[in-house]
Amino acid sequence: MEQETNAYLFQVDTVLGFQVHTTHRYWQIIVDIKHPVLRGRIADVMAALQTPDQVRRSKGDSQVYLFYRSDGVDRWICAVAKQLDGEGFLVTAYRTGNIKEGEQIWP
Amino acid sequence: MAVVKVHHDPQGNTLTVWFGNPEDEYEAEETGDEVVLMKDKAGRVIGFEKLNFVTPQSDQLEIDFESSAS
């Protein structure tokens, strides 16, 4: 059971040239604790990482990136990922009606 | 009884605090200061998530709770 929960749930290529992954266990933390509103929306989070409309770099940590993808009129899914040693992992994800964090680095 | 939930994620460097029901989250609002406000459908803030919340490795996170209720 421990091995299953620590196994990758997904690993996707991002437009920034590195891959981002999350585990079963970590995704459960995101949808059970951090943002239950994203329960059932893993495909949308993956799409935000793979085909974002905009990517921003965090002001507080230059290795943290915010990937935004449209989710309706004036709404976006934001997937936050940290890159470490060339590999990225999902930190959190949420649905937002505004984009204010970080500085735009892509497109 | 009101419940405040605090979750520290040392891997993702986030601190999540809920003072409403997390299941009521409708969407989040970015503040621009690396704090994301979670709101219910009525627009009420029911929690927040602090991004890039880092504690020195040698320290464990301590939560100090005080109430002024008599």
Backbone of each chain as nested JSON, in Angstrom:
{
  "chains": [
    {"id": "A", "residues": [
      {"number": 1, "name": "MET", "atoms": {"N": [0.844, -1.206, 0.0], "CA": [0.0, 0.0, 0.0], "C": [0.876, 1.253, 0.0]}},
      {"number": 2, "name": "GLU", "atoms": {"N": [1.945, 1.229, 0.807], "CA": [2.854, 2.369, 0.876], "C": [3.48, 2.635, -0.475]}},
      {"number": 3, "name": "GLN", "atoms": {"N": [3.893, 1.561, -1.188], "CA": [4.507, 1.723, -2.497], "C": [3.526, 2.306, -3.494]}},
      {"number": 4, "name": "GLU", "atoms": {"N": [2.264, 1.915, -3.415], "CA": [1.263, 2.409, -4.345], "C": [1.022, 3.886, -4.135]}},
      {"number": 5, "name": "THR", "atoms": {"N": [0.909, 4.329, -2.9], "CA": [0.595, 5.73, -2.646], "C": [1.767, 6.633, -3.014]}},
      {"number": 6, "name": "ASN", "atoms": {"N": [2.986, 6.103, -2.971], "CA": [4.141, 6.905, -3.338], "C": [4.491, 6.776, -4.819]}},
      {"number": 7, "name": "ALA", "atoms": {"N": [3.739, 5.971, -5.535], "CA": [3.971, 5.842, -6.972], "C": [3.442, 7.092, -7.672]}},
      {"number": 8, "name": "TYR", "atoms": {"N": [4.018, 7.38, -8.824], "CA": [3.574, 8.543, -9.576], "C": [2.128, 8.349, -10.032]}},
      {"number": 9, "name": "LEU", "atoms": {"N": [1.339, 9.387, -9.855], "CA": [-0.011, 9.412, -10.399], "C": [0.057, 9.921, -11.836]}},
      {"number": 10, "name": "PHE", "atoms": {"N": [0.911, 10.913, -12.039], "CA": [1.188, 11.352, -13.387], "C": [2.559, 12.003, -13.468]}},
      {"number": 11, "name": "GLN", "atoms": {"N": [3.084, 12.048, -14.671], "CA": [4.321, 12.771, -14.971], "C": [4.147, 13.347, -16.368]}},
      {"number": 12, "name": "VAL", "atoms": {"N": [4.206, 14.657, -16.485], "CA": [3.925, 15.29, -17.761], "C": [5.052, 16.238, -18.157]}},
      {"number": 13, "name": "ASP", "atoms": {"N": [5.16, 16.459, -19.461], "CA": [6.127, 17.42, -19.982], "C": [5.509, 18.815, -19.935]}},
      {"number": 14, "name": "THR", "atoms": {"N": [6.308, 19.78, -19.514], "CA": [5.826, 21.157, -19.497], "C": [6.487, 21.957, -20.615]}},
      {"number": 15, "name": "VAL", "atoms": {"N": [5.913, 23.137, -20.882], "CA": [6.454, 23.985, -21.933], "C": [7.786, 24.604, -21.537]}},
      {"number": 16, "name": "LEU", "atoms": {"N": [8.164, 24.48, -20.276], "CA": [9.432, 25.042, -19.826], "C": [10.584, 24.06, -19.979]}},
      {"number": 17, "name": "GLY", "atoms": {"N": [10.271, 22.869, -20.492], "CA": [11.346, 21.919, -20.776], "C": [11.67, 20.957, -19.659]}},
      {"number": 18, "name": "PHE", "atoms": {"N": [10.893, 20.94, -18.613], "CA": [11.087, 19.925, -17.57], "C": [9.759, 19.225, -17.291]}},
      {"number": 19, "name": "GLN", "atoms": {"N": [9.866, 18.057, -16.698], "CA": [8.678, 17.282, -16.381], "C": [8.208, 17.6, -14.967]}},
      {"number": 20, "name": "VAL", "atoms": {"N": [6.913, 17.469, -14.77], "CA": [6.329, 17.644, -13.438], "C": [5.54, 16.378, -13.108]}},
      {"number": 21, "name": "HIS", "atoms": {"N": [5.719, 15.914, -11.892], "CA": [4.994, 14.723, -11.469], "C": [4.272, 14.99, -10.152]}},
      {"number": 22, "name": "THR", "atoms": {"N": [3.354, 14.092, -9.85], "CA": [2.803, 14.029, -8.504], "C": [2.536, 12.577, -8.176]}},
      {"number": 23, "name": "THR", "atoms": {"N": [2.479, 12.279, -6.907], "CA": [2.197, 10.909, -6.48], "C": [0.745, 10.775, -6.088]}},
      {"number": 24, "name": "HIS", "atoms": {"N": [0.269, 9.554, -5.931], "CA": [-1.097, 9.321, -5.465], "C": [-1.294, 9.985, -4.101]}},
      {"number": 25, "name": "ARG", "atoms": {"N": [-0.316, 9.789, -3.228], "CA": [-0.41, 10.314, -1.867], "C": [-0.488, 11.842, -1.878]}},
      {"number": 26, "name": "TYR", "atoms": {"N": [0.354, 12.472, -2.696], "CA": [0.388, 13.922, -2.685], "C": [-0.869, 14.516, -3.307]}},
      {"number": 27, "name": "TRP", "atoms": {"N": [-1.378, 13.848, -4.356], "CA": [-2.624, 14.343, -4.968], "C": [-3.76, 14.279, -3.949]}},
      {"number": 28, "name": "GLN", "atoms": {"N": [-3.752, 13.259, -3.12], "CA": [-4.792, 13.166, -2.103], "C": [-4.687, 14.316, -1.103]}},
      {"number": 29, "name": "ILE", "atoms": {"N": [-3.463, 14.718, -0.793], "CA": [-3.284, 15.868, 0.088], "C": [-3.868, 17.121, -0.549]}},
      {"number": 30, "name": "ILE", "atoms": {"N": [-3.647, 17.305, -1.838], "CA": [-4.162, 18.474, -2.543], "C": [-5.682, 18.474, -2.546]}},
      {"number": 31, "name": "VAL", "atoms": {"N": [-6.312, 17.353, -2.853], "CA": [-7.784, 17.377, -2.978], "C": [-8.507, 17.114, -1.662]}},
      {"number": 32, "name": "ASP", "atoms": {"N": [-7.814, 16.578, -0.666], "CA": [-8.465, 16.346, 0.623], "C": [-8.248, 17.489, 1.597]}},
      {"number": 33, "name": "ILE", "atoms": {"N": [-7.096, 18.152, 1.472], "CA": [-6.737, 19.169, 2.46], "C": [-6.622, 20.563, 1.841]}},
      {"number": 34, "name": "LYS", "atoms": {"N": [-5.86, 20.675, 0.768], "CA": [-5.562, 22.01, 0.236], "C": [-6.725, 22.595, -0.566]}},
      {"number": 35, "name": "HIS", "atoms": {"N": [-7.208, 21.873, -1.547], "CA": [-8.246, 22.42, -2.44], "C": [-9.218, 21.329, -2.899]}},
      {"number": 36, "name": "PRO", "atoms": {"N": [-10.152, 20.958, -2.028], "CA": [-11.128, 19.921, -2.377], "C": [-11.92, 20.236, -3.635]}},
      {"number": 37, "name": "VAL", "atoms": {"N": [-11.994, 21.507, -4.01], "CA": [-12.753, 21.877, -5.208], "C": [-12.127, 21.257, -6.465]}},
      {"number": 38, "name": "LEU", "atoms": {"N": [-10.891, 20.818, -6.387], "CA": [-10.245, 20.194, -7.544], "C": [-10.385, 18.679, -7.573]}},
      {"number": 39, "name": "ARG", "atoms": {"N": [-11.158, 18.159, -6.666], "CA": [-11.405, 16.715, -6.686], "C": [-12.048, 16.353, -8.012]}},
      {"number": 40, "name": "GLY", "atoms": {"N": [-11.517, 15.344, -8.688], "CA": [-12.065, 14.928, -9.973], "C": [-11.557, 15.73, -11.157]}},
      {"number": 41, "name": "ARG", "atoms": {"N": [-10.653, 16.659, -10.905], "CA": [-10.191, 17.528, -11.98], "C": [-8.708, 17.342, -12.276]}},
      {"number": 42, "name": "ILE", "atoms": {"N": [-8.217, 16.154, -12.067], "CA": [-6.795, 15.918, -12.293], "C": [-6.406, 16.145, -13.752]}},
      {"number": 43, "name": "ALA", "atoms": {"N": [-7.318, 15.823, -14.663], "CA": [-7.016, 16.029, -16.09], "C": [-6.811, 17.507, -16.391]}},
      {"number": 44, "name": "ASP", "atoms": {"N": [-7.57, 18.36, -15.72], "CA": [-7.434, 19.808, -15.934], "C": [-6.114, 20.32, -15.367]}},
      {"number": 45, "name": "VAL", "atoms": {"N": [-5.679, 19.755, -14.265], "CA": [-4.398, 20.16, -13.691], "C": [-3.254, 19.712, -14.606]}},
      {"number": 46, "name": "MET", "atoms": {"N": [-3.375, 18.504, -15.128], "CA": [-2.354, 18.018, -16.061], "C": [-2.321, 18.902, -17.307]}},
      {"number": 47, "name": "ALA", "atoms": {"N": [-3.493, 19.279, -17.796], "CA": [-3.562, 20.126, -18.997], "C": [-2.935, 21.491, -18.73]}},
      {"number": 48, "name": "ALA", "atoms": {"N": [-3.122, 22.009, -17.513], "CA": [-2.522, 23.304, -17.178], "C": [-1.007, 23.214, -17.248]}},
      {"number": 49, "name": "LEU", "atoms": {"N": [-0.457, 22.088, -16.834], "CA": [0.994, 21.891, -16.871], "C": [1.492, 21.694, -18.305]}},
      {"number": 50, "name": "GLN", "atoms": {"N": [0.727, 20.958, -19.083], "CA": [1.175, 20.601, -20.432], "C": [0.909, 21.687, -21.454]}},
      {"number": 51, "name": "THR", "atoms": {"N": [-0.271, 22.271, -21.406], "CA": [-0.653, 23.272, -22.414], "C": [-1.23, 24.515, -21.732]}},
      {"number": 52, "name": "PRO", "atoms": {"N": [-0.399, 25.223, -20.999], "CA": [-0.902, 26.408, -20.294], "C": [-1.157, 27.568, -21.249]}},
      {"number": 53, "name": "ASP", "atoms": {"N": [-1.926, 28.524, -20.774], "CA": [-2.078, 29.78, -21.504], "C": [-0.983, 30.758, -21.087]}},
      {"number": 54, "name": "GLN", "atoms": {"N": [-0.486, 30.55, -19.87], "CA": [0.492, 31.478, -19.327], "C": [1.27, 30.765, -18.221]}},
      {"number": 55, "name": "VAL", "atoms": {"N": [2.556, 31.078, -18.106], "CA": [3.37, 30.545, -17.011], "C": [4.052, 31.726, -16.319]}},
      {"number": 56, "name": "ARG", "atoms": {"N": [4.031, 31.694, -14.999], "CA": [4.659, 32.761, -14.232], "C": [5.66, 32.158, -13.247]}},
      {"number": 57, "name": "ARG", "atoms": {"N": [6.694, 32.933, -12.948], "CA": [7.679, 32.49, -11.968], "C": [7.364, 33.153, -10.64]}},
      {"number": 58, "name": "SER", "atoms": {"N": [7.431, 32.367, -9.576], "CA": [7.156, 32.878, -8.24], "C": [8.149, 33.961, -7.846]}},
      {"number": 59, "name": "LYS", "atoms": {"N": [7.664, 34.961, -7.141], "CA": [8.545, 36.02, -6.64], "C": [9.358, 35.521, -5.447]}},
      {"number": 60, "name": "GLY", "atoms": {"N": [8.804, 34.597, -4.705], "CA": [9.464, 34.136, -3.485], "C": [10.473, 33.016, -3.7]}},
      {"number": 61, "name": "ASP", "atoms": {"N": [10.324, 32.289, -4.785], "CA": [11.23, 31.178, -5.058], "C": [11.346, 31.035, -6.574]}},
      {"number": 62, "name": "SER", "atoms": {"N": [12.531, 31.303, -7.083], "CA": [12.712, 31.31, -8.534], "C": [12.591, 29.924, -9.155]}},
      {"number": 63, "name": "GLN", "atoms": {"N": [12.508, 28.899, -8.342], "CA": [12.333, 27.538, -8.832], "C": [10.871, 27.092, -8.803]}},
      {"number": 64, "name": "VAL", "atoms": {"N": [9.993, 27.987, -8.41], "CA": [8.561, 27.679, -8.347], "C": [7.849, 28.391, -9.496]}},
      {"number": 65, "name": "TYR", "atoms": {"N": [7.055, 27.613, -10.221], "CA": [6.362, 28.139, -11.394], "C": [4.864, 27.925, -11.265]}},
      {"number": 66, "name": "LEU", "atoms": {"N": [4.107, 28.868, -11.791], "CA": [2.653, 28.8, -11.757], "C": [2.156, 28.686, -13.199]}},
      {"number": 67, "name": "PHE", "atoms": {"N": [1.483, 27.588, -13.498], "CA": [0.969, 27.309, -14.83], "C": [-0.533, 27.57, -14.842]}},
      {"number": 68, "name": "TYR", "atoms": {"N": [-0.967, 28.474, -15.709], "CA": [-2.378, 28.846, -15.77], "C": [-2.993, 28.392, -17.083]}},
      {"number": 69, "name": "ARG", "atoms": {"N": [-4.196, 27.829, -16.975], "CA": [-4.942, 27.425, -18.175], "C": [-6.391, 27.843, -17.99]}},
      {"number": 70, "name": "SER", "atoms": {"N": [-6.978, 28.389, -19.033], "CA": [-8.344, 28.887, -18.969], "C": [-9.319, 27.797, -18.549]}},
      {"number": 71, "name": "ASP", "atoms": {"N": [-10.244, 28.199, -17.68], "CA": [-11.277, 27.28, -17.185], "C": [-12.624, 27.986, -17.231]}},
      {"number": 72, "name": "GLY", "atoms": {"N": [-12.953, 28.536, -18.372], "CA": [-14.197, 29.285, -18.495], "C": [-13.91, 30.77, -18.593]}},
      {"number": 73, "name": "VAL", "atoms": {"N": [-14.96, 31.562, -18.557], "CA": [-14.801, 33.012, -18.702], "C": [-14.134, 33.588, -17.458]}},
      {"number": 74, "name": "ASP", "atoms": {"N": [-12.971, 34.207, -17.66], "CA": [-12.248, 34.844, -16.551], "C": [-11.965, 33.895, -15.395]}},
      {"number": 75, "name": "ARG", "atoms": {"N": [-11.69, 32.645, -15.711], "CA": [-11.335, 31.671, -14.678], "C": [-10.159, 30.848, -15.192]}},
      {"number": 76, "name": "TRP", "atoms": {"N": [-9.282, 30.476, -14.295], "CA": [-8.126, 29.674, -14.668], "C": [-7.892, 28.569, -13.651]}},
      {"number": 77, "name": "ILE", "atoms": {"N": [-7.371, 27.472, -14.133], "CA": [-6.805, 26.463, -13.257], "C": [-5.328, 26.799, -13.143]}},
      {"number": 78, "name": "CYS", "atoms": {"N": [-4.84, 26.898, -11.908], "CA": [-3.419, 27.176, -11.689], "C": [-2.781, 25.95, -11.067]}},
      {"number": 79, "name": "ALA", "atoms": {"N": [-1.733, 25.462, -11.694], "CA": [-0.943, 24.356, -11.149], "C": [0.41, 24.926, -10.746]}},
      {"number": 80, "name": "VAL", "atoms": {"N": [0.734, 24.797, -9.477], "CA": [1.997, 25.325, -8.962], "C": [2.993, 24.18, -8.856]}},
      {"number": 81, "name": "ALA", "atoms": {"N": [4.154, 24.338, -9.461], "CA": [5.157, 23.279, -9.469], "C": [6.516, 23.835, -9.085]}},
      {"number": 82, "name": "LYS", "atoms": {"N": [7.279, 23.026, -8.391], "CA": [8.645, 23.413, -8.026], "C": [9.622, 22.538, -8.796]}},
      {"number": 83, "name": "GLN", "atoms": {"N": [10.632, 23.183, -9.353], "CA": [11.645, 22.449, -10.083], "C": [12.868, 22.272, -9.203]}},
      {"number": 84, "name": "LEU", "atoms": {"N": [13.317, 21.024, -9.096], "CA": [14.473, 20.713, -8.27], "C": [15.343, 19.733, -9.034]}},
      {"number": 85, "name": "ASP", "atoms": {"N": [16.601, 20.108, -9.282], "CA": [17.532, 19.231, -9.994], "C": [16.976, 18.758, -11.329]}},
      {"number": 86, "name": "GLY", "atoms": {"N": [16.338, 19.665, -12.057], "CA": [15.849, 19.348, -13.386], "C": [14.505, 18.651, -13.435]}},
      {"number": 87, "name": "GLU", "atoms": {"N": [14.002, 18.27, -12.275], "CA": [12.727, 17.551, -12.208], "C": [11.741, 18.415, -11.435]}},
      {"number": 88, "name": "GLY", "atoms": {"N": [10.461, 18.351, -11.821], "CA": [9.478, 19.167, -11.137], "C": [8.435, 18.335, -10.423]}},
      {"number": 89, "name": "PHE", "atoms": {"N": [7.909, 18.882, -9.338], "CA": [6.811, 18.204, -8.659], "C": [5.707, 19.201, -8.36]}},
      {"number": 90, "name": "LEU", "atoms": {"N": [4.499, 18.7, -8.351], "CA": [3.328, 19.54, -8.112], "C": [3.303, 19.952, -6.643]}},
      {"number": 91, "name": "VAL", "atoms": {"N": [3.107, 21.211, -6.393], "CA": [3.057, 21.748, -5.034], "C": [1.614, 21.939, -4.587]}},
      {"number": 92, "name": "THR", "atoms": {"N": [0.826, 22.548, -5.432], "CA": [-0.582, 22.764, -5.149], "C": [-1.273, 23.128, -6.446]}},
      {"number": 93, "name": "ALA", "atoms": {"N": [-2.578, 23.188, -6.412], "CA": [-3.345, 23.591, -7.593], "C": [-4.655, 24.185, -7.108]}},
      {"number": 94, "name": "TYR", "atoms": {"N": [-5.154, 25.162, -7.841], "CA": [-6.4, 25.8, -7.434], "C": [-7.053, 26.437, -8.643]}},
      {"number": 95, "name": "ARG", "atoms": {"N": [-8.299, 26.814, -8.478], "CA": [-9.046, 27.509, -9.523], "C": [-9.163, 28.961, -9.084]}},
      {"number": 96, "name": "THR", "atoms": {"N": [-8.824, 29.864, -9.981], "CA": [-8.816, 31.261, -9.607], "C": [-9.49, 32.142, -10.644]}},
      {"number": 97, "name": "GLY", "atoms": {"N": [-9.989, 33.274, -10.197], "CA": [-10.623, 34.243, -11.08], "C": [-9.699, 35.412, -11.381]}},
      {"number": 98, "name": "ASN", "atoms": {"N": [-8.476, 35.361, -10.884], "CA": [-7.537, 36.451, -11.159], "C": [-6.122, 35.907, -11.166]}},
      {"number": 99, "name": "ILE", "atoms": {"N": [-5.248, 36.57, -11.871], "CA": [-3.839, 36.184, -11.924], "C": [-3.027, 37.356, -11.407]}},
      {"number": 100, "name": "LYS", "atoms": {"N": [-2.374, 37.152, -10.268], "CA": [-1.587, 38.239, -9.688], "C": [-0.19, 37.799, -9.272]}},
      {"number": 101, "name": "GLU", "atoms": {"N": [-0.035, 36.5, -9.11], "CA": [1.239, 36.018, -8.555], "C": [2.361, 36.021, -9.581]}},
      {"number": 102, "name": "GLY", "atoms": {"N": [3.563, 36.313, -9.12], "CA": [4.767, 36.124, -9.907], "C": [4.912, 37.035, -11.111]}},
      {"number": 103, "name": "GLU", "atoms": {"N": [5.893, 36.702, -11.947], "CA": [6.126, 37.44, -13.182], "C": [5.979, 36.503, -14.365]}},
      {"number": 104, "name": "GLN", "atoms": {"N": [5.361, 36.985, -15.41], "CA": [5.113, 36.14, -16.569], "C": [6.417, 35.837, -17.284]}},
      {"number": 105, "name": "ILE", "atoms": {"N": [6.625, 34.523, -17.562], "CA": [7.836, 34.115, -18.271], "C": [7.537, 33.365, -19.564]}},
      {"number": 106, "name": "TRP", "atoms": {"N": [6.271, 32.986, -19.753], "CA": [5.871, 32.278, -20.974], "C": [4.427, 32.604, -21.241]}},
      {"number": 107, "name": "PRO", "atoms": {"N": [3.862, 32.851, -22.403], "CA": [4.649, 32.774, -23.632], "C": [5.527, 34.021, -23.766]}}
    ]},
    {"id": "B", "residues": [
      {"number": 1, "name": "MET", "atoms": {"N": [-19.171, 23.546, 17.205], "CA": [-17.874, 24.085, 17.624], "C": [-17.078, 24.481, 16.386]}},
      {"number": 2, "name": "ALA", "atoms": {"N": [-16.546, 25.684, 16.409], "CA": [-15.76, 26.149, 15.274], "C": [-14.416, 25.421, 15.266]}},
      {"number": 3, "name": "VAL", "atoms": {"N": [-13.964, 25.083, 14.086], "CA": [-12.693, 24.37, 13.952], "C": [-11.807, 25.117, 12.974]}},
      {"number": 4, "name": "VAL", "atoms": {"N": [-10.589, 25.378, 13.376], "CA": [-9.591, 25.951, 12.479], "C": [-8.602, 24.843, 12.147]}},
      {"number": 5, "name": "LYS", "atoms": {"N": [-8.44, 24.584, 10.862], "CA": [-7.532, 23.518, 10.431], "C": [-6.272, 24.132, 9.85]}},
      {"number": 6, "name": "VAL", "atoms": {"N": [-5.146, 23.636, 10.317], "CA": [-3.86, 24.135, 9.838], "C": [-3.072, 22.959, 9.294]}},
      {"number": 7, "name": "HIS", "atoms": {"N": [-2.588, 23.098, 8.077], "CA": [-1.788, 22.032, 7.468], "C": [-0.485, 22.599, 6.946]}},
      {"number": 8, "name": "HIS", "atoms": {"N": [0.624, 22.062, 7.432], "CA": [1.933, 22.468, 6.954], "C": [2.474, 21.399, 6.03]}},
      {"number": 9, "name": "ASP", "atoms": {"N": [2.872, 21.808, 4.841], "CA": [3.447, 20.888, 3.864], "C": [4.915, 21.238, 3.692]}},
      {"number": 10, "name": "PRO", "atoms": {"N": [5.811, 20.525, 4.366], "CA": [7.236, 20.864, 4.271], "C": [7.857, 20.489, 2.928]}},
      {"number": 11, "name": "GLN", "atoms": {"N": [7.203, 19.608, 2.193], "CA": [7.725, 19.244, 0.877], "C": [7.412, 20.326, -0.148]}},
      {"number": 12, "name": "GLY", "atoms": {"N": [6.166, 20.773, -0.142], "CA": [5.745, 21.813, -1.085], "C": [5.927, 23.22, -0.552]}},
      {"number": 13, "name": "ASN", "atoms": {"N": [6.352, 23.323, 0.702], "CA": [6.516, 24.635, 1.334], "C": [5.235, 25.459, 1.3]}},
      {"number": 14, "name": "THR", "atoms": {"N": [4.167, 24.855, 1.759], "CA": [2.909, 25.599, 1.845], "C": [2.332, 25.472, 3.245]}},
      {"number": 15, "name": "LEU", "atoms": {"N": [1.57, 26.469, 3.616], "CA": [0.824, 26.448, 4.869], "C": [-0.628, 26.731, 4.509]}},
      {"number": 16, "name": "THR", "atoms": {"N": [-1.508, 25.794, 4.838], "CA": [-2.923, 25.932, 4.5], "C": [-3.719, 26.064, 5.786]}},
      {"number": 17, "name": "VAL", "atoms": {"N": [-4.548, 27.087, 5.87], "CA": [-5.368, 27.327, 7.049], "C": [-6.825, 27.427, 6.608]}},
      {"number": 18, "name": "TRP", "atoms": {"N": [-7.657, 26.643, 7.231], "CA": [-9.089, 26.688, 6.957], "C": [-9.835, 27.115, 8.221]}},
      {"number": 19, "name": "PHE", "atoms": {"N": [-10.703, 28.128, 8.1], "CA": [-11.581, 28.489, 9.213], "C": [-13.04, 28.326, 8.815]}},
      {"number": 20, "name": "GLY", "atoms": {"N": [-13.249, 27.786, 7.63], "CA": [-14.571, 27.394, 7.172], "C": [-14.476, 25.957, 6.703]}},
      {"number": 21, "name": "ASN", "atoms": {"N": [-15.53, 25.448, 6.119], "CA": [-15.538, 24.078, 5.615], "C": [-14.804, 24.006, 4.271]}},
      {"number": 22, "name": "PRO", "atoms": {"N": [-13.717, 23.242, 4.178], "CA": [-12.972, 23.158, 2.916], "C": [-13.834, 22.693, 1.748]}},
      {"number": 23, "name": "GLU", "atoms": {"N": [-14.868, 21.924, 2.047], "CA": [-15.749, 21.431, 0.98], "C": [-16.582, 22.551, 0.378]}},
      {"number": 24, "name": "ASP", "atoms": {"N": [-16.603, 23.706, 1.046], "CA": [-17.356, 24.854, 0.529], "C": [-16.534, 25.729, -0.414]}},
      {"number": 25, "name": "GLU", "atoms": {"N": [-15.273, 25.342, -0.63], "CA": [-14.44, 26.15, -1.512], "C": [-15.049, 26.205, -2.903]}},
      {"number": 26, "name": "TYR", "atoms": {"N": [-15.179, 27.396, -3.432], "CA": [-15.702, 27.592, -4.783], "C": [-14.584, 27.991, -5.715]}},
      {"number": 27, "name": "GLU", "atoms": {"N": [-13.753, 28.934, -5.263], "CA": [-12.583, 29.312, -6.034], "C": [-11.621, 30.065, -5.137]}},
      {"number": 28, "name": "ALA", "atoms": {"N": [-10.443, 30.341, -5.675], "CA": [-9.411, 31.02, -4.908], "C": [-9.113, 32.39, -5.522]}},
      {"number": 29, "name": "GLU", "atoms": {"N": [-8.624, 33.278, -4.685], "CA": [-8.223, 34.596, -5.165], "C": [-6.761, 34.813, -4.823]}},
      {"number": 30, "name": "GLU", "atoms": {"N": [-5.978, 35.134, -5.823], "CA": [-4.561, 35.413, -5.573], "C": [-4.427, 36.842, -5.059]}},
      {"number": 31, "name": "THR", "atoms": {"N": [-3.555, 37.028, -4.089], "CA": [-3.362, 38.36, -3.542], "C": [-2.16, 39.06, -4.164]}},
      {"number": 32, "name": "GLY", "atoms": {"N": [-1.28, 38.268, -4.783], "CA": [-0.061, 38.858, -5.32], "C": [1.084, 38.83, -4.325]}},
      {"number": 33, "name": "ASP", "atoms": {"N": [0.81, 38.418, -3.117], "CA": [1.831, 38.329, -2.066], "C": [2.067, 36.878, -1.663]}},
      {"number": 34, "name": "GLU", "atoms": {"N": [1.835, 35.983, -2.61], "CA": [2.043, 34.549, -2.4], "C": [1.11, 33.984, -1.338]}},
      {"number": 35, "name": "VAL", "atoms": {"N": [-0.036, 34.602, -1.188], "CA": [-1.105, 34.078, -0.352], "C": [-2.333, 33.958, -1.241]}},
      {"number": 36, "name": "VAL", "atoms": {"N": [-2.93, 32.792, -1.207], "CA": [-4.122, 32.534, -2.002], "C": [-5.301, 32.422, -1.044]}},
      {"number": 37, "name": "LEU", "atoms": {"N": [-6.347, 33.194, -1.294], "CA": [-7.523, 33.165, -0.432], "C": [-8.549, 32.199, -1.008]}},
      {"number": 38, "name": "MET", "atoms": {"N": [-9.025, 31.286, -0.176], "CA": [-10.064, 30.374, -0.629], "C": [-11.42, 30.963, -0.264]}},
      {"number": 39, "name": "LYS", "atoms": {"N": [-12.317, 30.987, -1.235], "CA": [-13.615, 31.612, -1.026], "C": [-14.744, 30.643, -1.312]}},
      {"number": 40, "name": "ASP", "atoms": {"N": [-15.873, 30.843, -0.614], "CA": [-17.042, 30.036, -0.916], "C": [-17.835, 30.712, -2.04]}},
      {"number": 41, "name": "LYS", "atoms": {"N": [-18.957, 30.135, -2.385], "CA": [-19.716, 30.633, -3.532], "C": [-20.247, 32.061, -3.305]}},
      {"number": 42, "name": "ALA", "atoms": {"N": [-20.411, 32.427, -2.043], "CA": [-20.889, 33.775, -1.722], "C": [-19.749, 34.785, -1.702]}},
      {"number": 43, "name": "GLY", "atoms": {"N": [-18.541, 34.324, -1.928], "CA": [-17.406, 35.234, -1.948], "C": [-16.751, 35.438, -0.6]}},
      {"number": 44, "name": "ARG", "atoms": {"N": [-17.186, 34.664, 0.395], "CA": [-16.596, 34.799, 1.728], "C": [-15.279, 34.029, 1.789]}},
      {"number": 45, "name": "VAL", "atoms": {"N": [-14.285, 34.635, 2.418], "CA": [-13.001, 33.962, 2.596], "C": [-13.149, 32.918, 3.694]}},
      {"number": 46, "name": "ILE", "atoms": {"N": [-12.84, 31.684, 3.386], "CA": [-12.975, 30.593, 4.343], "C": [-11.639, 29.912, 4.634]}},
      {"number": 47, "name": "GLY", "atoms": {"N": [-10.586, 30.405, 4.007], "CA": [-9.27, 29.842, 4.268], "C": [-8.232, 30.549, 3.424]}},
      {"number": 48, "name": "PHE", "atoms": {"N": [-6.986, 30.184, 3.656], "CA": [-5.919, 30.735, 2.825], "C": [-4.781, 29.742, 2.746]}},
      {"number": 49, "name": "GLU", "atoms": {"N": [-3.997, 29.905, 1.692], "CA": [-2.825, 29.051, 1.496], "C": [-1.622, 29.961, 1.26]}},
      {"number": 50, "name": "LYS", "atoms": {"N": [-0.604, 29.814, 2.078], "CA": [0.618, 30.592, 1.917], "C": [1.607, 29.762, 1.107]}},
      {"number": 51, "name": "LEU", "atoms": {"N": [2.02, 30.309, -0.021], "CA": [3.008, 29.624, -0.849], "C": [4.409, 29.962, -0.36]}},
      {"number": 52, "name": "ASN", "atoms": {"N": [5.351, 29.093, -0.654], "CA": [6.754, 29.303, -0.275], "C": [6.902, 29.577, 1.223]}},
      {"number": 53, "name": "PHE", "atoms": {"N": [6.185, 28.801, 2.016], "CA": [6.288, 28.907, 3.468], "C": [7.411, 27.974, 3.909]}},
      {"number": 54, "name": "VAL", "atoms": {"N": [8.523, 28.583, 4.319], "CA": [9.706, 27.801, 4.642], "C": [10.082, 27.984, 6.103]}},
      {"number": 55, "name": "THR", "atoms": {"N": [10.34, 26.899, 6.788], "CA": [10.851, 26.974, 8.15], "C": [12.291, 26.452, 8.141]}},
      {"number": 56, "name": "PRO", "atoms": {"N": [13.135, 26.974, 9.018], "CA": [14.49, 26.427, 9.108], "C": [14.426, 24.934, 9.381]}},
      {"number": 57, "name": "GLN", "atoms": {"N": [15.257, 24.168, 8.707], "CA": [15.177, 22.71, 8.823], "C": [15.295, 22.212, 10.249]}},
      {"number": 58, "name": "SER", "atoms": {"N": [16.032, 22.949, 11.042], "CA": [16.26, 22.488, 12.407], "C": [15.041, 22.729, 13.297]}},
      {"number": 59, "name": "ASP", "atoms": {"N": [14.111, 23.564, 12.821], "CA": [12.948, 23.878, 13.639], "C": [11.742, 23.06, 13.236]}},
      {"number": 60, "name": "GLN", "atoms": {"N": [11.03, 22.626, 14.217], "CA": [9.733, 22.043, 13.937], "C": [8.726, 23.179, 14.001]}},
      {"number": 61, "name": "LEU", "atoms": {"N": [7.665, 23.046, 13.284], "CA": [6.671, 24.1, 13.263], "C": [5.836, 24.036, 14.534]}},
      {"number": 62, "name": "GLU", "atoms": {"N": [5.749, 25.156, 15.216], "CA": [4.955, 25.228, 16.434], "C": [3.777, 26.157, 16.179]}},
      {"number": 63, "name": "ILE", "atoms": {"N": [2.643, 25.784, 16.663], "CA": [1.458, 26.631, 16.499], "C": [1.056, 27.14, 17.867]}},
      {"number": 64, "name": "ASP", "atoms": {"N": [0.982, 28.434, 17.987], "CA": [0.637, 29.065, 19.248], "C": [-0.807, 29.539, 19.16]}},
      {"number": 65, "name": "PHE", "atoms": {"N": [-1.672, 29.007, 19.953], "CA": [-3.077, 29.387, 19.901], "C": [-3.454, 30.137, 21.166]}},
      {"number": 66, "name": "GLU", "atoms": {"N": [-4.118, 31.261, 20.977], "CA": [-4.633, 32.01, 22.112], "C": [-6.057, 32.429, 21.842]}},
      {"number": 67, "name": "SER", "atoms": {"N": [-6.838, 32.483, 22.873], "CA": [-8.204, 32.972, 22.744], "C": [-8.459, 33.977, 23.847]}},
      {"number": 68, "name": "SER", "atoms": {"N": [-9.114, 35.059, 23.512], "CA": [-9.406, 36.065, 24.516], "C": [-10.782, 35.854, 25.12]}},
      {"number": 69, "name": "ALA", "atoms": {"N": [-11.409, 34.702, 24.814], "CA": [-12.731, 34.439, 25.367], "C": [-12.634, 34.257, 26.873]}},
      {"number": 70, "name": "SER", "atoms": {"N": [-13.592, 34.784, 27.602], "CA": [-13.561, 34.661, 29.068], "C": [-14.269, 33.392, 29.517]}}
    ]}
  ]
}
